[in-house]
Structure formats: structure tokens, C-alpha cells
Amino acid sequence: MKQNLVFDLWYTLIYLDDGWKTFNLLKEDFGITRYMWVNTVKQLFLCKNYDDETSFLKEFSRDTGIKLDINKYAQIMKSQKDYDLTHIKLYPDTLNTLERAKQEDYRLGLISNQCTFYEQWFHNSILSKFFDITIFSNNVGFRKPDKRIYETYAQAAKANLSECTLIGDSLDQDFYVPLSLGMLAIHLDRTGKRPGSIKGLDELFDNI
């Protein structure tokens, strides 16, 4: 059976230099605590699909109890999203890594904490052709590090978790939790500061 190489997406394969301003603005304007941000706002944003920014903000207002000018913030969100979607970049080692993995006959998977407003970028991008299986949190209703998202991938791949190697930049989501579930995991630290982590995807195949 083919070994599964399962990648994280954001800050593993792609990045934004100056993104997510809208969400920082929401935090600053309404004094959202870290607890509310992690347990309510991120859950709303990453684990559901929405028709548009207005529908997201209505749920945001309802679930947080925060009253806001929905039309104003919907316009801000749309403007920032449109900016972000034209400024997403691939790391220099992304395509070469995926091409080599395909040549070496790995099954390629993706597990990403994704939101509905950015998912289509992936499907329209050159990246989409490489992946056999993609699991996005907005489509399955839970996000990393919830163990169900890794199990969902394994079920889709008809593989055991032990046959899957996860590569990503988050120690918790892409390394410690996958290891605890019996997966193999490789942590990517592009700063090069963490001993034992790879500094770039060009080091991946020496560590599998």
C-alpha cells in the first residue's frame, strides 16, 4: 500500500505576508479575549461554510453577543479577502517537493484548518492537481488538533493512521497530536530555531 504524505497548507506550502487584518481588527475593536477567539470565533470561522461575509458576521454577532455594524464589517472583510486572494504565495520549495513526492509514488493528502472564503483559491491553484485527498475543516465541521480530522483523512485514504506521515509547521496540530494518534509526523520550522525540525521541505525526503 502507498505511504501517505499528508501536508498542512498554511505556512507549510503557502503563506500570506500581510494577511488576516480583518480578524485582528475584530479582536481589537471588540476586545475579544483569547479564550473567546480560540473557542468561539475560530470555531465559527474554520468549521462552517457561509454564503458570504454577512452570513458569517451574523453568526459571529449571535454567538459572541457582540453587536456590530454588519454591513460595515462585511465590506471590510470582503475587501481584505479580495486582497489576500491575490497575495497568497507558494514557498520556493513547495512545487519541487510535491512533484518529487508524486514521482516517488506517494499518495498525497492535505489536512488544513481552512475557511470557506479561501477554499476556492486552493481548488483554482496549481496545488490542487497534486493531492489525492483533501480534508478542510470548514467542510467536515472540526479542526486540528481535534483527532477526528486526522481520522477522517485515514478513512478517506482507506489507510491506518500509522501509514500516514503528517508534515506541518504547528508543533501541536501537525506534530504532537498526530504522533499521539499513531501517525508519523515531521515538524517544519522555517526559522531553523527548533532542533530536530526540518528547516525546509527540501529536507523532507532525508527524514522520511
N, C-alpha and C positions, 0 to 999 in steps of 0.2 A: 504494500500500500504506500502511496506517496506520502512523504512527510509534508505537513502543513507549515508553511511560514506565514505567520499572522502578524500584520503590521498595524500599529496605531497610525492615525492620519496626521492630526495637527501637531506640528513641531517635531514630527518624526520624518514625514515625507514632504509636508508643505508648511508654510508659515505666512504670517502677516506681520509686517514691520510695525504697523501703527493701527492695529485694528481694535475692535471691541469697545470703541469710545462710547457708544450708546449705553452699554451696560455699566460702564464706570460712571457715566452721567446719572443713571438711575440710582446707583448706590450713593453718590454724593448728594444729589438733590433731595433724596428722601431718607438719608441716614440709615440705610439698610444694614443691619448687623450681619456679621459673618455667618452666624447661625441661620438667619433667615435666607441669606444668599445661597448657602450650600443646600439647605434642606427644603426650601420652597421655590426660590426663583430659578435656580439651576435645574431643579426637577421639572418645573413648568417648561422651561426653555428647551431642554435637551431630551425630554421624554414624551413629547406630544407633537403632533403635526397641526399646523394652523393654515388657514386660507390666506391670511395676510397679517401685517403688523398690528392692525386694530384688534383682531380677534385675540392675539397673544396678550395685548395690553389690557383688554377687558378681563381676561382670566387672571392676569397679574394683579390688577386692582382688587378683584374679588377675593383672591386667595391671600393677599398680603394685608388687605384692609387699607391700603394706601389710595387716597383719592388723587387723581392726576388728570391733567388735560390730555385725554387720549388722542385727540386729533393732532395736537402739537407733538407729542412724543412719537406718534406713528410716522409723522413726516420726518422727524429726526432719525428714527430707526431705518426708514426706507432709504434716506439719503446716505446714511453710514453703510448700510448693506450694499447699496449700489457701488459705493467707493471700495468697500472690501472686496467685492467680487471681481473687480478689475485689478486688484493689487495682491492677490494670493500668488505666492511664488513657490516653486519647487526648489528643494535643496539641490546643489550641484551633483550630489551622489545618488539622487533618487532614481532616475531613469536607468542608469547603468546597473544599479543593484537589482531592480525589478527585471530588467532584461536578462541579466545573468541567472537569476533565480528561475526564470522561465526556461532558459536554455538547459539548466541542470535538472529540469523536470520536477520542480517543487510545485505543489498546489499552493497558490497564493490567496490569502484571506486578509480581510480588513475588519477590525473592530474599532469603532470610533464613537466617542461622545459627540454627536452631531445634532444640529438643529435644522428644522425644516427649511429655513431661509437660505441655507448654504449647501444643502444636499445636492441640488441640481448642478451646482458648479462641478462637483465630482463626476457626475454622470456625463457631463459635456466635455470633460477634460481627457487628455491623453492617458491619464492614470487608469481610467475605468477599464480599458482593454486588457489590463494585466491581471485583474482579480477574478478568481473563480467564485468567491463567496464574499459578500459584503454584509456586515451587520452594523446598522446605525441605530443609536439609542432612540432617536425620535420615532423609529418605526416599530421597535419592539417594546417600548414602554419602560425600560430600565437602562441604567447607565453604569459604566465602570465606576467603582470596583464591585458592583453587585455581581455575585457569582453567576447569576442567571444569564448574563450576556455572554460569558465565556462558554457556558453550557449550550446556549443557543447556537453558537458557532459550531461546536463539536457535533451537535445533532444535524446541522445543515451539511456538514462535511462528511457525515457518517463515519466519524473518527472518534477515537478515545482522546481525552484531553492530553494524555501522555504522548500522543502523536502530533501534538501542536506546539510550535515554538513561537512565543509572542515577542515582538520587538517594539519597544516604545520608549518614550522619554520620561514617563512618570514612574517613580520608584514604587508607589503604592499600586496604581492601576495596571501597570504594564510589567511589574516585576514581582513584588512580594505576594500579591493576591493570586496571580496565575501560578506561581510556584506552590502556594498553599493548596491549590486545587489539583496539583499533579502535572501541570504543564511545564514545559521548559520555557525559560524566559531569558532575554538578553536586554539589559538596560542600556539605553543610548543617552550619553551625556555629552552634548556637543561642546560644552565648555571645557571638557577634559579634566575636570576637577575631581571626579569621583573615581578612586581606584577600583579596578575590576569592571568598569563600564567601558563600552566601546565609545570612541570619540566621533565616529562617523560610520555611515553604512558601508563604506568601503572596507571596514574591518569585519563585517558581519560573517563572511564565509570562513574566516580563520577561527571563528568562535562557535560554529555550529557543531 
